[in-house]
């Protein structure tokens, strides 16, 4: 084990205790399959040569995940590493030996993941890891989408809004941004499929891409009504369990309302990943311009959402 310097030693306060952030990072450190993810990225990571030596892959991957968990920009992540000993210890940054990764290095690592489309592979690797621990994707899928806001102001260097983002109306409120579409396992609530579009794109257009093809049942809200043919094309053996609209010209269909209520008991699981993404990880606004960058970010984010959901089952008793 590498010996740490005094710059990385914890303080000696008599009444110190672990903060919630420390407990969170300790739990996630135990459940993330670091070895598998590093092996996935290592073939594409810069090798040491005669020039400037690259920062360790383990450090950069951990910093990237810190950005996901605490909604940190590239400069914000650099500042946080200097400000917080807790984040430095998690990332493996020892200021007694080397400086923390700067914002340009953090940016280049993120672009490396985007260029080689590794974030989708990270999601697949995490789901494979969960399956090896007995948390498997079953034959039921719940589909849904959520709006991720984007800056609508034109007060920027280009004097324009992001051309790949659009607005949509939900209820009486208008929203501008992107939309994250997900397919979630109906038993374990594991996110197995992710699509990203402008907010104006209808949920039904992404439906076939959210199914893995082995489904026996597909759940969705009333916005997916009338998509039975699309479901059968993507998953031939699937039964359409999407909710139906209950208001008709004759009034409210009470029988259909009861059926929708029964379906909602299963369909509600799709809200769990969205809650973690927005309320726990704080991802309520897109971080970058363009759909491609935000799509890659969402793929990695939902991989971490899956691990967070099942952290107690993945952590050995007494750990």
C-alpha positions in Angstrom: 0.0 0.0 0.0 1.3 3.4 -0.9 2.2 5.6 2.1 0.3 8.8 2.3 2.0 12.1 3.2 0.9 14.5 6.1 -0.9 16.6 3.5 -3.4 13.8 3.1 -3.8 12.8 6.8 -7.1 13.3 8.5 -7.3 15.9 11.3 -6.9 15.0 14.9 -10.0 16.7 16.4 -11.1 14.9 19.5 -14.8 15.0 18.7 -14.7 14.4 15.0 -17.4 12.3 13.3 -18.2 11.2 9.8 -20.3 13.7 7.8 -23.2 12.6 5.6 -20.9 13.2 2.6 -18.3 10.9 4.0 -20.8 8.2 4.7 -22.2 8.6 1.2 -18.8 8.3 -0.4 -17.8 5.4 1.8 -21.0 3.5 0.8 -20.5 4.2 -2.9 -16.8 3.3 -2.8 -17.8 -0.1 -1.7 -20.4 -0.8 -4.3 -18.9 0.7 -7.5 -17.1 -2.0 -9.5 -13.9 0.0 -9.9 -11.8 -2.8 -11.5 -14.3 -3.5 -14.2 -14.9 0.1 -15.1 -11.2 1.0 -15.2 -10.5 -2.1 -17.4 -13.2 -0.7 -19.8 -11.5 2.7 -20.1 -7.8 1.7 -19.8 -7.4 0.8 -23.5 -8.4 4.3 -24.5 -6.5 6.2 -21.7 -3.3 8.0 -22.5 -0.1 6.1 -21.8 2.9 7.5 -20.0 5.6 8.8 -22.3 8.4 11.4 -22.4 6.1 14.4 -22.0 3.7 15.3 -19.2 2.7 12.3 -17.3 -1.1 11.5 -17.3 -3.0 11.6 -14.1 -3.9 8.1 -12.8 -7.0 6.6 -14.4 -8.4 5.7 -11.0 -8.2 9.3 -9.8 -9.8 10.6 -13.0 -12.7 8.1 -12.9 -13.4 9.0 -9.2 -13.3 12.7 -10.0 -15.8 12.1 -12.8 -18.1 10.3 -10.5 -17.8 13.1 -7.9 -19.0 15.5 -10.6 -22.0 13.3 -11.1 -22.9 12.9 -7.4 -22.4 16.6 -6.4 -23.3 18.4 -9.6 -19.8 19.9 -10.1 -18.6 21.6 -13.2 -15.0 21.1 -14.4 -13.6 24.2 -12.6 -16.0 23.5 -9.6 -14.5 20.0 -9.3 -11.0 21.3 -9.3 -11.8 23.8 -6.6 -13.7 21.2 -4.5 -10.7 18.9 -4.5 -8.6 21.7 -3.0 -11.3 22.7 -0.5 -12.4 19.3 0.8 -10.1 16.7 2.3 -13.0 14.3 2.2 -13.2 14.5 -1.6 -9.4 14.3 -1.9 -9.3 11.1 0.1 -12.0 9.5 -1.9 -10.4 10.5 -5.2 -6.9 9.4 -4.0 -5.5 12.9 -4.5 -2.4 13.5 -2.2 -1.4 17.2 -2.3 1.9 16.2 -0.6 2.9 14.3 -3.8 1.1 16.1 -6.7 -1.5 18.8 -7.5 -5.1 17.9 -8.0 -6.3 17.5 -11.6 -7.0 20.9 -13.1 -10.2 21.7 -15.0 -8.6 21.1 -18.4 -7.5 17.6 -17.4 -11.0 16.9 -16.1 -12.5 18.2 -19.3 -10.3 16.0 -21.5 -11.2 12.9 -19.5 -14.9 13.6 -20.0 -14.3 14.2 -23.7 -12.4 10.9 -23.9 -15.5 9.1 -22.6 -17.7 10.9 -25.0 -15.5 10.3 -28.1 -15.3 6.6 -27.5 -18.9 6.3 -26.3 -17.8 4.6 -23.1 -20.6 5.9 -20.9 -23.1 3.5 -22.5 -20.6 0.7 -21.9 -20.3 1.9 -18.2 -24.1 1.4 -17.9 -23.9 -2.1 -19.4 -20.9 -3.0 -17.2 -22.8 -1.9 -14.1 -25.9 -3.8 -15.0 -23.8 -6.9 -15.7 -22.1 -6.5 -12.3 -25.6 -6.2 -10.6 -26.7 -9.4 -12.5 -23.6 -11.2 -11.1 -24.8 -10.2 -7.6 -28.3 -11.6 -8.2 -30.0 -8.3 -9.2 -31.1 -9.1 -12.7 -33.2 -7.5 -15.4 -36.5 -9.4 -15.7 -39.1 -9.6 -18.5 -41.0 -6.5 -17.6 -40.1 -2.9 -18.6 -41.6 0.4 -17.5 -41.0 3.4 -19.8 -41.2 7.1 -19.0 -39.5 10.4 -19.6 -38.5 13.5 -17.6 -37.7 17.0 -18.8 -34.2 18.3 -18.0 -34.2 22.1 -18.1 -31.6 24.1 -20.2 -30.7 27.8 -20.0 -33.3 29.7 -22.1 -31.3 33.0 -21.9 -29.5 34.3 -25.0 -27.0 36.3 -22.8 -24.0 34.2 -23.8 -21.0 34.3 -26.2 -23.1 33.2 -29.2 -26.2 35.3 -28.3 -28.5 32.3 -28.8 -30.1 29.4 -27.0 -28.8 25.9 -27.6 -30.2 25.0 -31.0 -30.5 21.3 -30.1 -32.8 22.1 -27.2 -36.5 23.0 -27.6 -39.5 24.0 -25.6 -42.6 22.0 -24.7 -45.8 22.6 -22.8 -46.7 20.4 -19.8 -50.0 21.4 -18.3 -50.1 25.2 -18.4 -46.3 25.5 -18.0 -43.7 25.9 -20.8 -40.3 24.2 -20.4 -37.1 24.6 -22.4 -34.5 21.9 -22.5 -33.9 18.2 -23.1 -35.9 15.1 -22.3 -34.4 11.9 -20.7 -36.3 8.7 -21.8 -35.6 5.6 -19.8 -36.6 1.9 -19.8 -36.7 0.5 -16.2 -37.0 -3.1 -15.1 -40.4 -3.6 -13.5 -39.0 -5.8 -10.7 -35.7 -4.3 -9.6 -36.2 -0.8 -11.0 -32.8 -1.1 -12.9 -32.4 1.5 -15.7 -31.4 -0.6 -18.7 -32.1 1.8 -21.6 -31.6 5.6 -22.0 -32.5 7.9 -24.9 -32.0 11.7 -24.9 -34.0 14.1 -27.1 -35.1 17.7 -27.2 -38.0 18.4 -24.8 -40.4 18.9 -27.7 -40.0 15.2 -28.9 -43.0 13.1 -28.0 -42.4 10.2 -25.5 -43.8 7.6 -28.0 -41.1 8.2 -30.6 -38.4 6.7 -28.3 -40.6 3.8 -27.0 -39.0 1.0 -29.3 -35.5 2.0 -28.3 -36.3 1.7 -24.6 -37.2 -2.0 -24.8 -34.6 -4.8 -24.7 -36.8 -7.2 -26.7 -37.4 -10.0 -24.2 -40.3 -8.3 -22.4 -43.5 -10.1 -21.5 -45.1 -6.9 -20.2 -44.6 -3.2 -20.9 -45.9 -0.5 -18.6 -46.3 3.3 -19.3 -48.5 6.2 -18.6 -51.4 7.3 -20.8 -49.0 9.2 -23.1 -48.0 5.8 -24.5 -51.6 4.8 -25.3 -52.1 3.3 -28.8 -48.5 2.1 -29.2 -49.3 -1.6 -29.1 -48.0 -2.2 -32.6 -44.7 -0.4 -31.8 -44.3 -2.5 -28.6 -44.9 -5.7 -30.5 -42.4 -4.7 -33.2 -39.7 -4.2 -30.6 -40.7 -7.0 -28.2 -42.9 -9.5 -30.0 -44.0 -11.4 -26.9 -44.9 -8.3 -24.8 -48.3 -7.4 -23.5 -49.3 -3.8 -23.6 -49.9 -2.7 -20.0 -49.8 1.1 -20.6 -52.5 3.1 -18.9 -55.6 4.3 -20.8 -57.3 7.7 -20.7 -60.4 7.6 -18.5 -62.3 10.7 -19.6 -64.7 10.1 -22.5 -67.6 11.9 -24.0 -69.9 9.8 -21.9 -68.0 10.8 -18.7 -65.3 9.1 -16.6 -64.8 5.4 -17.2 -64.6 4.1 -13.6 -63.7 0.6 -14.7 -60.6 1.8 -16.6 -59.8 4.1 -13.8 -59.5 1.1 -11.4 -57.3 -0.7 -13.9 -55.0 2.3 -14.2 -54.7 2.4 -10.5 -53.6 -1.2 -10.4 -51.1 -0.6 -13.2 -49.8 2.5 -11.3 -48.6 0.3 -8.5 -46.0 -1.2 -10.8 -45.5 1.9 -13.0 -44.5 4.0 -10.0 -41.1 2.3 -9.8 -40.0 4.3 -12.8 -40.0 7.4 -10.6 -37.3 6.1 -8.3 -34.4 6.6 -10.7 -35.7 10.1 -11.6 -35.9 11.0 -7.9 -32.3 9.9 -7.3 -31.0 11.7 -10.4 -32.7 15.0 -9.6 -33.0 15.1 -5.8 -30.0 13.0 -4.6 -27.5 13.8 -7.4 -29.0 17.3 -8.1 -29.1 16.9 -11.8 -32.0 19.3 -12.6 -30.4 21.2 -15.5 -28.3 20.1 -18.5 -24.6 20.8 -17.9 -23.5 21.1 -21.5 -24.7 22.4 -24.9 -25.9 19.8 -27.4 -27.6 16.5 -26.9 -24.6 14.2 -27.5 -22.7 15.4 -24.4 -25.7 15.4 -22.2 -26.7 11.9 -23.4 -23.3 10.5 -22.4 -23.5 12.2 -19.1 -27.0 10.7 -18.5 -25.8 7.2 -19.3 -23.1 7.4 -16.7 -25.5 9.1 -14.2 -28.1 6.3 -14.5 -25.3 3.7 -14.1 -24.6 5.3 -10.7 -28.3 5.6 -10.0 -28.6 1.8 -10.3 -25.7 1.3 -7.9 -27.2 3.8 -5.4 -30.6 2.1 -5.5 -29.1 -1.3 -4.6 -26.2 -0.1 -2.4 -27.6 -1.9 0.7 -27.9 -5.2 -1.1 -24.4 -4.8 -2.6 -22.7 -3.9 0.7 -21.7 -7.0 2.8 -23.3 -7.1 6.3 -21.1 -5.4 8.9 -19.2 -3.4 6.3 
